[in-house]
């Protein structure tokens, strides 16, 4: 599982999570496949945050490799 966290939601503006596609691609390049993705909202000392939680599974071709 991998979690991508957006900056504070207190800014009152929305924007794409820059570089997300590249980060997912980097994980997939290591032999993992994105299986599920969900968004979550949480609170931290610095304010509210949005996170994308991604579940990766070993790609079928990489699962048998050592």
C-alpha positions as CSV (number, residue, x, y, z in Angstrom):
1,X,0.0,0.0,0.0
2,X,1.2,3.5,-0.8
3,X,-0.3,6.8,0.4
4,X,0.1,10.0,-1.6
5,X,-0.7,13.1,0.6
6,X,-1.8,16.4,-0.7
7,X,-0.9,19.6,1.0
8,X,-3.3,21.3,3.4
9,X,-6.9,21.7,2.4
10,X,-7.1,25.0,4.3
11,X,-5.9,26.9,1.2
12,X,-9.5,27.1,0.0
13,X,-8.3,26.2,-3.5
14,X,-8.2,22.9,-5.4
15,X,-5.5,21.7,-7.7
16,X,-4.4,18.4,-9.1
17,X,-1.9,16.4,-7.0
18,X,1.0,17.2,-9.3
19,X,3.3,14.3,-10.3
20,X,0.8,11.6,-9.2
21,X,0.8,9.8,-12.5
22,X,4.6,9.8,-12.5
23,X,4.7,8.5,-9.0
24,X,2.3,5.7,-9.8
25,X,4.3,4.9,-12.9
26,X,7.5,4.7,-10.9
27,X,5.9,2.1,-8.6
28,X,4.6,0.1,-11.5
29,X,8.0,0.2,-13.1
30,X,9.3,-1.7,-10.1
31,X,6.9,-4.6,-10.9
32,X,3.8,-3.6,-9.1
33,X,0.3,-3.0,-10.6
34,X,-2.2,-0.5,-9.2
35,X,-5.2,-2.5,-8.1
36,X,-7.3,-0.1,-6.1
37,X,-7.3,3.6,-5.2
38,X,-9.4,5.6,-2.7
39,X,-9.4,9.1,-1.3
40,X,-9.3,9.8,2.4
41,X,-9.5,13.0,4.4
42,X,-7.9,13.4,7.7
43,X,-6.8,16.0,10.3
44,X,-3.2,16.7,11.4
45,X,-1.7,19.3,13.6
46,X,-1.1,21.4,10.5
47,X,-4.7,21.2,9.3
48,X,-6.9,19.0,7.2
49,X,-5.2,16.8,4.5
50,X,-6.4,14.8,1.6
51,X,-4.7,11.5,0.8
52,X,-4.9,9.0,-2.0
53,X,-4.4,5.5,-0.8
54,X,-3.2,3.1,-3.5
55,X,-3.1,-0.6,-3.2
56,X,-0.5,-2.2,-5.5
57,X,-0.1,-5.9,-6.2
58,X,2.8,-7.6,-7.8
59,X,2.2,-7.8,-11.5
60,X,1.7,-11.4,-12.7
61,X,4.9,-11.4,-14.7
62,X,7.0,-10.1,-11.7
63,X,5.3,-12.4,-9.1
64,X,7.3,-15.5,-10.1
65,X,10.6,-13.7,-10.3
66,X,13.1,-13.7,-7.4
